[in-house]
Amino acid sequence: MKFRLWRRRENDLDEEIQTHLEMAIRDRMERGESAEQARSSVLREFGNVGLIKEVTRDMWGLRSLETLLQDLRYGIRVLLKKPGFTFVVVLTLAIGIGANTAVFSIVHGVLFRPLPYKDTERIITIWEPSRGGHTLGLTDLEFFDFRQQNTVFEDIAAYATGSTNLSGRVEPERVVVTWVSSGFFSVLGVQPAMGRAFTSEEDSPDPARVAVLSYGLWRRHFGSDPDVIGQQISLNGNSRTIIGVMPKGFQFVSKEVDLWLPLGLDPANVSPGDRSYNAVARLNQNVTLEQARAEMNTLAGRLAEEHKKRYPAGVNATQSLNLIPIYDLIVGDVRPVLLILLAAIGFVLLIACANVASLMLARAETREKEIAIRVALGAGRLRILRQLLTESLILSVVGGCLGLFIAFWGIGALVSVAPESLPRMDEVGVNVAVLIFTSVVSVISGIAFGLVPALHSSKVDLQSSLKEGGRATTASSGRRIMYLLITSEMALALVLLIGAGLMIKSIHHLLDVDPGFESKNVLTARISLPQSRYPQPQEVNAFYKQVLEQIEALPGVVSAGTVTALPLSGLNSNASFEIEGRPRMSDDVVQNADFRIVSREFFRSMGIHLLKGRYFEETDQEGAPGVVIINDTMARSFWPDEETIGKRINLGVPGSPWLTIIGVAKDVSHQGLNVSPNPQMYFLQSQNACSKSSRGAAFGGACRAHVF
């Protein structure tokens, strides 16, 4: 619109000037002058036509637009005259800007995009601190007491995550399930997009057979059926009614949950020693995180003493709590890594800008006479500087556009190779924020690499520049600046090289860490038995015994075993325990440990070696004396100066049998190669030492086979 107005005014100005000149010429011709004399006199009296036009345009306020268009047209012509130079510069900038855009899209999607919850800063997760600063879940006893007696939270909800088999419509599918208490969705401030959430009546000791679907499962398994509410699905052989579908993009923590089911905790039948539940809470208005931590730790200390009195047979009570904002829980571990990666890729762009600045400076020497002539014709230094910066911005904008296409490819590549533990990767992509980032980076890059050459080139000595061979002084000054740019490139590259070397060294150290087991030639599978078909531990044991026998009979299989959670899975169960002949609790030691339920051949299948004692044997069956194998960390923590083999422990709950320690296994990495192992107990599946967990457990199987 402005351009059309400017063209119309320009045409009107030309017509007005031409009319004025023609009238003056006719007037002089009528007074007796010849046409040539009249025209010459009029033009002399009128003055410089071009100058009059420029003054008039300045009065219009559109002079800057005309100048910009002139700079753009001239800059494009100059760059097209040197296609090789232009191609190299644009490609260099495209790689640098594209790499930064791709990495920023990851950082923005993971760190900067708001979580899909209401008032995210008020959502807090509650944990018990454990050895090494890691966290454990709560017991159901603690959950009920914390929810009833706290004054800092609007509500507290419990949840536990696992998996189940979904069938009944299309192909059976293994899905991730989170069991939640009533109020879970209101704590997060999110309600289903279709249908409703669970009511308190449905979250009872005998929970209703209802389910809430994720948006992804609704699309994938039900074809976005708008009438899905009220339909039936089968989970592990049990029929459930769909009552809701969550909004698109909703997920909790880092798990891609497919289904939500009622948790159904019973306040009249609690387990004070089993830490199987996690908790999430919403802060009251005007309550800070520090205030909540102070009150909850005071409450935890008081309740711990009460729990010991209420449950003299044993309780896994905590004296303190770890309150972690949900944002920190989701992205806390990856934030430093992503920010370091963003800084490193920023260095790559700085190197690219320094490289392009060197090229621009070298090219400026060939344009010295051109710029000197423009200065001699009246162009000021500011005008020359603006023209050169315009050329730099043209290059950076074209490089940014090409870099955006490179970023599309780079984002896909980064997402495909990203570890599964990296959260929120489904939210990564090119959006408005990424486009703004690319635009800003392109402009800043154009100024960054164009300013120094422009300042140098616009400072022209007319006398020396217009003489033949008179460029020595200017060239010498340009070379000094070029040497400075090259030095800067080398310094930036050295910083990146040192950082890469340290990263490689860290990876090398991780590869040298002994995970405690042998992964070569080990195949794994995950199995979850429906409790409706296998309600008793004996039935579960019989099923797994039959499966293992058939697997071991396969050609090439050396051994096979089962475990409730495979090493390095990040999954753990924790329980307190008593030591025979020793007070259960001391002032400075909390007697709890992680545990896994395994089959007899698990250690041999996983290549986990014993440091002392023996493995589980065929004689260790149901009805035989209870046995347990512990890891080296547990042995050193609780029996530092004693012989461990032969000691007895139990789980500190009524009816828990005494278990004799028959072996000390090598430490196994369960949380990560960079995480110190926790005390670990291995219970034999056939003895049901931890019967509550063994009945409902989802077992992972491992078999060692020869690979041909």
VOZA-504769 format. One record per residue (C-alpha): residue number from 0; residue in three letters; x, y, z. Coordinates in steps of 0.1 Angstrom, whole numbers. Example, Ala and Ser with C-alpha at 12.3 -4.5 7.8 and 13.67 -1.06 7.14 Angstrom:
2
  num  residuo     xx     yy     zz
    0      ALA    123    -45     78
    1      SER    137    -11     71
This chain:
708
  num  residuo     xx     yy     zz
    0      MET      0      0      0
    1      LYS     28     24     10
    2      PHE     47     15    -21
    3      ARG     17     23    -44
    4      LEU     12     56    -27
    5      TRP     49     64    -31
    6      ARG     47     56    -69
    7      ARG     16     78    -74
    8      ARG     33    107    -56
    9      GLU     64    102    -76
   10      ASN     44    104   -109
   11      ASP     25    134    -97
   12      LEU     58    152    -88
   13      ASP     73    144   -123
   14      GLU     42    158   -140
   15      GLU     41    189   -118
   16      ILE     78    197   -125
   17      GLN     74    190   -162
   18      THR     43    213   -164
   19      HIS     61    241   -146
   20      LEU     91    239   -169
   21      GLU     69    239   -201
   22      MET     50    269   -189
   23      ALA     82    289   -181
   24      ILE     96    279   -215
   25      ARG     65    291   -234
   26      ASP     65    324   -215
   27      ARG    101    331   -225
   28      MET     94    321   -262
   29      GLU     64    345   -262
   30      ARG     89    373   -252
   31      GLY    110    366   -282
   32      GLU    136    340   -271
   33      SER    143    309   -292
   34      ALA    132    276   -279
   35      GLU    168    265   -271
   36      GLN    175    298   -253
   37      ALA    143    296   -234
   38      ARG    148    260   -222
   39      SER    184    267   -212
   40      SER    174    298   -192
   41      VAL    145    280   -175
   42      LEU    166    251   -164
   43      ARG    193    274   -151
   44      GLU    167    294   -131
   45      PHE    149    263   -118
   46      GLY    180    246   -105
   47      ASN    189    209   -100
   48      VAL    158    188   -107
   49      GLY    171    157    -89
   50      LEU    179    178    -58
   51      ILE    144    193    -58
   52      LYS    129    158    -60
   53      GLU    150    146    -31
   54      VAL    139    176    -10
   55      THR    103    170    -18
   56      ARG    106    133    -10
   57      ASP    121    141     24
   58      MET     90    163     30
   59      TRP     68    132     22
   60      GLY     87    111     48
   61      LEU     93     82     24
   62      ARG    129     90     17
   63      SER    141     62     40
   64      LEU    120     36     21
   65      GLU    134     47    -12
   66      THR    169     45      1
   67      LEU    163     11     15
   68      LEU    149     -2    -18
   69      GLN    180     13    -35
   70      ASP    203     -4    -11
   71      LEU    185    -37    -15
   72      ARG    186    -36    -53
   73      TYR    222    -26    -54
   74      GLY    232    -52    -28
   75      ILE    215    -80    -47
   76      ARG    232    -70    -79
   77      VAL    266    -68    -62
   78      LEU    262   -103    -46
   79      LEU    249   -119    -79
   80      LYS    281   -107    -96
   81      LYS    301   -130    -73
   82      PRO    280   -162    -71
   83      GLY    309   -183    -58
   84      PHE    315   -159    -29
   85      THR    278   -156    -22
   86      PHE    272   -194    -22
   87      VAL    301   -200      3
   88      VAL    289   -173     26
   89      VAL    252   -184     25
   90      LEU    261   -221     30
   91      THR    283   -213     60
   92      LEU    256   -192     76
   93      ALA    229   -218     68
   94      ILE    248   -245     86
   95      GLY    255   -224    116
   96      ILE    219   -209    118
   97      GLY    203   -243    110
   98      ALA    222   -261    137
   99      ASN    213   -235    163
  100      THR    177   -236    152
  101      ALA    175   -274    155
  102      VAL    191   -274    190
  103      PHE    170   -245    201
  104      SER    138   -263    191
  105      ILE    149   -292    213
  106      VAL    157   -268    242
  107      HIS    124   -249    237
  108      GLY    103   -280    235
  109      VAL    118   -296    266
  110      LEU    127   -267    289
  111      PHE    108   -236    278
  112      ARG     73   -247    267
  113      PRO     48   -246    296
  114      LEU     37   -279    310
  115      PRO      1   -288    302
  116      TYR    -11   -282    338
  117      LYS    -28   -253    355
  118      ASP     -5   -231    377
  119      THR     24   -255    372
  120      GLU     45   -237    399
  121      ARG     20   -248    425
  122      ILE     23   -286    417
  123      ILE     47   -304    440
  124      THR     58   -341    441
  125      ILE     65   -357    474
  126      TRP     92   -383    480
  127      GLU    113   -398    508
  128      PRO    150   -391    505
  129      SER    172   -422    502
  130      ARG    208   -429    501
  131      GLY    228   -409    476
  132      GLY    202   -382    474
  133      HIS    177   -403    454
  134      THR    141   -405    461
  135      LEU    117   -432    471
  136      GLY     79   -434    471
  137      LEU     56   -432    501
  138      THR     37   -460    519
  139      ASP     -1   -459    517
  140      LEU     -1   -452    555
  141      GLU     20   -420    550
  142      PHE     -2   -409    521
  143      PHE    -34   -410    540
  144      ASP    -19   -393    571
  145      PHE     -2   -366    550
  146      ARG    -34   -359    531
  147      GLN    -55   -356    562
  148      GLN    -31   -336    585
  149      ASN    -13   -312    562
  150      THR    -24   -275    560
  151      VAL     -2   -264    531
  152      PHE    -18   -283    502
  153      GLU    -52   -280    486
  154      ASP    -51   -318    480
  155      ILE    -26   -347    477
  156      ALA    -31   -376    452
  157      ALA    -13   -409    449
  158      TYR     -3   -427    418
  159      ALA     16   -457    406
  160      THR     27   -466    371
  161      GLY     29   -500    354
  162      SER     17   -517    323
  163      THR    -11   -540    312
  164      ASN    -25   -559    282
  165      LEU    -52   -541    262
  166      SER    -75   -562    240
  167      GLY   -110   -565    228
  168      ARG   -111   -543    197
  169      VAL    -82   -546    173
  170      GLU    -48   -563    178
  171      PRO    -38   -568    215
  172      GLU    -14   -541    227
  173      ARG      9   -536    257
  174      VAL      0   -502    272
  175      VAL     14   -480    300
  176      VAL    -11   -476    329
  177      THR    -11   -451    358
  178      TRP    -33   -460    387
  179      VAL    -44   -428    404
  180      SER    -64   -418    435
  181      SER    -94   -395    433
  182      GLY    -84   -359    429
  183      PHE    -54   -367    408
  184      PHE    -66   -347    378
  185      SER    -78   -318    399
  186      VAL    -44   -316    416
  187      LEU    -29   -312    381
  188      GLY    -56   -288    371
  189      VAL    -66   -308    340
  190      GLN    -99   -325    332
  191      PRO   -107   -349    304
  192      ALA   -115   -334    270
  193      MET   -144   -359    267
  194      GLY   -163   -375    295
  195      ARG   -153   -372    331
  196      ALA   -126   -381    357
  197      PHE   -129   -406    386
  198      THR   -151   -399    415
  199      SER   -142   -406    451
  200      GLU   -168   -434    451
  201      GLU   -150   -451    422
  202      ASP   -117   -448    440
  203      SER   -127   -472    468
  204      PRO   -111   -503    483
  205      ASP   -131   -522    456
  206      PRO   -125   -497    427
  207      ALA   -150   -494    399
  208      ARG   -141   -510    367
  209      VAL   -137   -478    347
  210      ALA   -109   -462    327
  211      VAL    -98   -429    312
  212      LEU    -79   -430    279
  213      SER    -51   -408    267
  214      TYR    -56   -388    235
  215      GLY    -30   -409    217
  216      LEU    -46   -442    226
  217      TRP    -80   -429    217
  218      ARG    -67   -419    182
  219      ARG    -46   -451    178
  220      HIS    -68   -478    192
  221      PHE   -103   -463    187
  222      GLY    -99   -443    156
  223      SER   -110   -410    173
  224      ASP   -144   -424    178
  225      PRO   -166   -396    192
  226      ASP   -189   -422    208
  227      VAL   -161   -439    228
  228      ILE   -175   -429    262
  229      GLY   -194   -459    276
  230      GLN   -176   -485    255
  231      GLN   -159   -516    270
  232      ILE   -123   -526    268
  233      SER   -105   -556    282
  234      LEU    -74   -551    305
  235      ASN    -56   -583    314
  236      GLY    -89   -601    308
  237      ASN   -110   -578    329
  238      SER   -137   -556    313
  239      ARG   -137   -519    320
  240      THR   -159   -490    309
  241      ILE   -144   -459    293
  242      ILE   -155   -428    311
  243      GLY   -132   -401    297
  244      VAL   -105   -391    272
  245      MET    -77   -368    282
  246      PRO    -68   -337    261
  247      LYS    -42   -338    233
  248      GLY     -6   -334    246
  249      PHE    -14   -343    282
  250      GLN     11   -366    299
  251      PHE     24   -369    333
  252      VAL     61   -367    343
  253      SER     81   -384    315
  254      LYS     59   -414    310
  255      GLU     38   -417    279
  256      VAL      8   -430    297
  257      ASP    -20   -447    277
  258      LEU    -46   -453    304
  259      TRP    -56   -441    339
  260      LEU    -73   -464    363
  261      PRO    -86   -459    399
  262      LEU    -59   -468    425
  263      GLY    -84   -480    451
  264      LEU    -63   -476    483
  265      ASP    -80   -488    515
  266      PRO    -73   -466    546
  267      ALA    -85   -495    568
  268      ASN    -59   -519    554
  269      VAL    -26   -501    550
  270      SER      9   -515    545
  271      PRO     33   -495    566
  272      GLY     64   -511    551
  273      ASP     58   -510    514
  274      ARG     69   -479    495
  275      SER     49   -484    463
  276      TYR     32   -451    458
  277      ASN     42   -417    446
  278      ALA     24   -385    455
  279      VAL     16   -352    438
  280      ALA      1   -322    456
  281      ARG    -11   -287    448
  282      LEU      1   -258    471
  283      ASN    -25   -236    487
  284      GLN    -26   -200    475
  285      ASN      1   -178    491
  286      VAL     20   -208    504
  287      THR     56   -210    493
  288      LEU     76   -241    486
  289      GLU     99   -233    516
  290      GLN     69   -231    539
  291      ALA     55   -264    526
  292      ARG     89   -281    531
  293      ALA     92   -269    567
  294      GLU     57   -280    576
  295      MET     58   -313    558
  296      ASN     91   -323    574
  297      THR     78   -314    608
  298      LEU     47   -335    601
  299      ALA     68   -364    588
  300      GLY     90   -364    619
  301      ARG     60   -364    642
  302      LEU     41   -391    623
  303      ALA     72   -413    621
  304      GLU     72   -415    659
  305      GLU     35   -422    660
  306      HIS     38   -449    633
  307      LYS     64   -467    654
  308      LYS     40   -468    683
  309      ARG     10   -478    662
  310      TYR     29   -506    644
  311      PRO     54   -521    668
  312      ALA     59   -551    645
  313      GLY     76   -528    620
  314      VAL     71   -497    599
  315      ASN     90   -481    571
  316      ALA     87   -445    585
  317      THR    105   -415    572
  318      GLN    117   -386    593
  319      SER    120   -361    564
  320      LEU    105   -355    529
  321      ASN    118   -343    496
  322      LEU     94   -318    480
  323      ILE    102   -314    443
  324      PRO     83   -291    419
  325      ILE     69   -311    390
  326      TYR     88   -290    365
  327      ASP    122   -299    382
  328      LEU    112   -335    384
  329      ILE    105   -337    347
  330      VAL    134   -316    332
  331      GLY    158   -311    362
  332      ASP    184   -337    351
  333      VAL    185   -327    314
  334      ARG    184   -289    319
  335      PRO    223   -285    323
  336      VAL    230   -309    294
  337      LEU    206   -291    270
  338      LEU    219   -256    280
  339      ILE    255   -267    275
  340      LEU    246   -281    241
  341      LEU    229   -249    232
  342      ALA    259   -229    243
  343      ALA    283   -252    223
  344      ILE    262   -249    191
  345      GLY    262   -211    197
  346      PHE    300   -212    195
  347      VAL    297   -229    162
  348      LEU    277   -200    149
  349      LEU    302   -175    163
  350      ILE    330   -194    144
  351      ALA    308   -192    112
  352      CYS    303   -155    117
  353      ALA    341   -149    122
  354      ASN    348   -170     91
  355      VAL    323   -150     70
  356      ALA    337   -117     84
  357      SER    371   -127     72
  358      LEU    357   -134     37
  359      MET    339   -101     37
  360      LEU    370    -83     48
  361      ALA    391    -99     20
  362      ARG    364    -90     -5
  363      ALA    363    -54      7
  364      GLU    398    -49     -5
  365      THR    387    -56    -41
  366      ARG    359    -29    -37
  367      GLU    381     -2    -23
  368      LYS    382     19    -55
  369      GLU    344     15    -60
  370      ILE    338     28    -25
  371      ALA    363     56    -29
  372      ILE    345     67    -61
  373      ARG    312     68    -43
  374      VAL    327     88    -15
  375      ALA    342    112    -41
  376      LEU    307    117    -56
  377      GLY    293    128    -23
  378      ALA    283     97     -4
  379      GLY    289    100     33
  380      ARG    305     74     56
  381      LEU    271     66     71
  382      ARG    256     60     37
  383      ILE    284     36     27
  384      LEU    282     18     61
  385      ARG    244     13     56
  386      GLN    249     -1     21
  387      LEU    275    -26     33
  388      LEU    254    -37     63
  389      THR    224    -41     39
  390      GLU    245    -66     19
  391      SER    255    -85     50
  392      LEU    218    -87     61
  393      ILE    208   -100     27
  394      LEU    233   -128     31
  395      SER    222   -136     66
  396      VAL    185   -136     58
  397      VAL    191   -159     28
  398      GLY    213   -181     50
  399      GLY    186   -181     77
  400      CYS    159   -192     53
  401      LEU    182   -220     40
  402      GLY    191   -228     76
  403      LEU    155   -233     85
  404      PHE    152   -261     59
  405      ILE    184   -276     73
  406      ALA    168   -273    108
  407      PHE    137   -293     97
  408      TRP    160   -322     88
  409      GLY    182   -317    118
  410      ILE    152   -318    142
  411      GLY    140   -351    128
  412      ALA    175   -365    131
  413      LEU    179   -353    167
  414      VAL    145   -367    178
  415      SER    153   -401    162
  416      VAL    185   -405    181
  417      ALA    174   -389    214
  418      PRO    173   -413    243
  419      GLU    139   -425    255
  420      SER    146   -409    289
  421      LEU    147   -374    274
  422      PRO    113   -360    283
  423      ARG     88   -341    262
  424      MET    104   -350    229
  425      ASP     69   -352    213
  426      GLU     66   -315    218
  427      VAL     97   -307    198
  428      GLY     91   -290    164
  429      VAL     92   -258    145
  430      ASN     67   -233    159
  431      VAL     64   -195    162
  432      ALA     90   -193    189
  433      VAL    115   -212    168
  434      LEU    108   -190    138
  435      ILE    113   -159    159
  436      PHE    146   -173    172
  437      THR    157   -181    136
  438      SER    148   -145    125
  439      VAL    166   -129    154
  440      VAL    197   -151    150
  441      SER    198   -143    113
  442      VAL    197   -105    119
  443      ILE    222   -106    147
  444      SER    245   -128    127
  445      GLY    243   -103     97
  446      ILE    253    -75    120
  447      ALA    279    -95    138
  448      PHE    299   -106    107
  449      GLY    291    -74     87
  450      LEU    299    -46    111
  451      VAL    337    -49    113
  452      PRO    342    -52     75
  453      ALA    317    -24     70
  454      LEU    334     -1     94
  455      HIS    368     -8     79
  456      SER    356     -4     43
  457      SER    337     28     49
  458      LYS    368     46     63
  459      VAL    384     55     29
  460      ASP    415     76     22
  461      LEU    405     91    -12
  462      GLN    440    102    -22
  463      SER    457     68    -16
  464      SER    427     47    -27
  465      LEU    423     64    -61
  466      LYS    460     62    -69
  467      GLU    474     32    -87
  468      GLY    490      9    -62
  469      GLY    480     31    -33
  470      ARG    462      4    -12
  471      ALA    491     -7      9
  472      THR    481     12     41
  473      THR    445      1     39
  474      ALA    454    -35     30
  475      SER    478    -36     59
  476      SER    450    -25     83
  477      GLY    426    -50     68
  478      ARG    451    -78     73
  479      ARG    455    -69    110
  480      ILE    418    -72    115
  481      MET    417   -104     95
  482      TYR    445   -119    117
  483      LEU    424   -109    148
  484      LEU    393   -127    133
  485      ILE    413   -158    126
  486      THR    427   -158    161
  487      SER    392   -155    175
  488      GLU    381   -185    153
  489      MET    409   -206    166
  490      ALA    402   -196    202
  491      LEU    365   -205    198
  492      ALA    374   -238    181
  493      LEU    398   -246    209
  494      VAL    371   -241    235
  495      LEU    348   -265    216
  496      LEU    376   -290    212
  497      ILE    383   -290    249
  498      GLY    347   -294    257
  499      ALA    344   -323    232
  500      GLY    375   -339    247
  501      LEU    360   -337    282
  502      MET    327   -352    269
  503      ILE    345   -381    252
  504      LYS    365   -386    284
  505      SER    333   -388    304
  506      ILE    318   -413    280
  507      HIS    349   -433    281
  508      HIS    346   -434    319
  509      LEU    310   -445    317
  510      LEU    319   -473    293
  511      ASP    345   -484    318
  512      VAL    319   -486    346
  513      ASP    311   -522    354
  514      PRO    272   -525    354
  515      GLY    275   -556    374
  516      PHE    260   -579    348
  517      GLU    268   -592    313
  518      SER    245   -579    286
  519      LYS    261   -598    257
  520      ASN    238   -625    242
  521      VAL    210   -616    267
  522      LEU    174   -613    253
  523      THR    146   -599    274
  524      ALA    108   -598    273
  525      ARG     82   -584    297
  526      ILE     52   -604    309
  527      SER     22   -593    330
  528      LEU     -3   -619    342
  529      PRO    -39   -609    347
  530      GLN    -48   -612    384
  531      SER    -82   -624    375
  532      ARG    -68   -656    360
  533      TYR    -39   -660    383
  534      PRO    -51   -648    417
  535      GLN    -28   -670    439
  536      PRO     10   -668    441
  537      GLN     12   -706    435
  538      GLU     -5   -701    402
  539      VAL     19   -674    392
  540      ASN     49   -695    402
  541      ALA     36   -725    382
  542      PHE     31   -703    351
  543      TYR     66   -689    352
  544      LYS     81   -723    359
  545      GLN     65   -737    328
  546      VAL     75   -708    307
  547      LEU    112   -710    318
  548      GLU    113   -748    312
  549      GLN    101   -743    276
  550      ILE    125   -715    270
  551      GLU    155   -734    284
  552      ALA    145   -763    261
  553      LEU    150   -741    230
  554      PRO    182   -747    210
  555      GLY    210   -723    219
  556      VAL    195   -712    252
  557      VAL    219   -716    281
  558      SER    197   -704    309
  559      ALA    165   -683    316
  560      GLY    152   -664    345
  561      THR    127   -638    357
  562      VAL    129   -606    377
  563      THR    103   -580    387
  564      ALA    125   -551    372
  565      LEU    154   -555    349
  566      PRO    188   -538    356
  567      LEU    191   -502    343
  568      SER    153   -500    340
  569      GLY    151   -472    366
  570      LEU    123   -492    384
  571      ASN    127   -501    420
  572      SER    106   -514    449
  573      ASN    117   -505    484
  574      ALA    110   -520    519
  575      SER    122   -517    554
  576      PHE    136   -547    572
  577      GLU    147   -559    606
  578      ILE    180   -576    615
  579      GLU    178   -605    639
  580      GLY    193   -596    673
  581      ARG    196   -559    665
  582      PRO    173   -530    672
  583      ARG    153   -522    641
  584      MET    161   -485    640
  585      SER    191   -465    652
  586      ASP    196   -428    652
  587      ASP    218   -426    621
  588      VAL    208   -456    601
  589      VAL    175   -462    583
  590      GLN    170   -499    576
  591      ASN    155   -500    542
  592      ALA    166   -514    509
  593      ASP    154   -519    473
  594      PHE    143   -554    465
  595      ARG    136   -576    434
  596      ILE    118   -609    432
  597      VAL    137   -633    410
  598      SER    137   -669    398
  599      ARG    163   -694    406
  600      GLU    184   -690    374
  601      PHE    182   -652    373
  602      PHE    218   -646    384
  603      ARG    233   -670    360
  604      SER    211   -657    331
  605      MET    222   -621    337
  606      GLY    258   -630    345
  607      ILE    257   -615    380
  608      HIS    285   -630    400
  609      LEU    285   -638    437
  610      LEU    312   -624    459
  611      LYS    305   -650    486
  612      GLY    280   -676    495
  613      ARG    258   -695    470
  614      TYR    231   -690    444
  615      PHE    195   -701    449
  616      GLU    191   -738    444
  617      GLU    163   -763    437
  618      THR    160   -771    474
  619      ASP    150   -735    481
  620      GLN    113   -741    475
  621      GLU     81   -731    491
  622      GLY     80   -746    526
  623      ALA    118   -747    529
  624      PRO    136   -722    552
  625      GLY    134   -687    537
  626      VAL    166   -674    519
  627      VAL    177   -641    505
  628      ILE    207   -628    485
  629      ILE    218   -592    491
  630      ASN    243   -570    472
  631      ASP    277   -559    483
  632      THR    265   -523    492
  633      MET    239   -537    516
  634      ALA    265   -561    532
  635      ARG    290   -532    537
  636      SER    263   -508    550
  637      PHE    248   -530    576
  638      TRP    275   -556    584
  639      PRO    307   -537    578
  640      ASP    329   -557    602
  641      GLU    309   -589    604
  642      GLU    304   -621    584
  643      THR    272   -616    564
  644      ILE    264   -652    553
  645      GLY    241   -667    578
  646      LYS    226   -635    591
  647      ARG    188   -633    592
  648      ILE    164   -605    582
  649      ASN    127   -600    578
  650      LEU    106   -573    562
  651      GLY     94   -559    595
  652      VAL     56   -565    589
  653      PRO     34   -589    607
  654      GLY     37   -625    595
  655      SER     69   -618    576
  656      PRO     92   -648    578
  657      TRP    129   -647    588
  658      LEU    152   -650    557
  659      THR    187   -663    559
  660      ILE    213   -645    538
  661      ILE    229   -672    516
  662      GLY    249   -650    492
  663      VAL    264   -615    486
  664      ALA    260   -605    449
  665      LYS    281   -580    430
  666      ASP    265   -545    429
  667      VAL    243   -540    398
  668      SER    235   -506    383
  669      HIS    197   -502    384
  670      GLN    192   -464    382
  671      GLY    221   -456    359
  672      LEU    258   -461    353
  673      ASN    266   -428    371
  674      VAL    244   -436    401
  675      SER    258   -454    432
  676      PRO    239   -486    439
  677      ASN    215   -487    468
  678      PRO    213   -517    492
  679      GLN    195   -544    473
  680      MET    177   -576    484
  681      TYR    168   -605    460
  682      PHE    139   -626    471
  683      LEU    132   -660    455
  684      GLN     99   -660    436
  685      SER     89   -695    446
  686      GLN     92   -687    483
  687      ASN     69   -656    481
  688      ALA     90   -637    507
  689      CYS     73   -605    495
  690      SER     39   -620    487
  691      LYS     21   -586    482
  692      SER     44   -577    454
  693      SER     48   -611    438
  694      ARG     11   -616    431
  695      GLY      7   -584    411
  696      ALA     41   -580    397
  697      ALA     49   -576    360
  698      PHE     80   -598    355
  699      GLY    108   -592    330
  700      GLY    124   -623    316
  701      ALA    160   -627    306
  702      CYS    175   -656    287
  703      ARG    211   -661    277
  704      ALA    215   -676    243
  705      HIS    243   -684    219
  706      VAL    241   -662    188
  707      PHE    249   -679    156
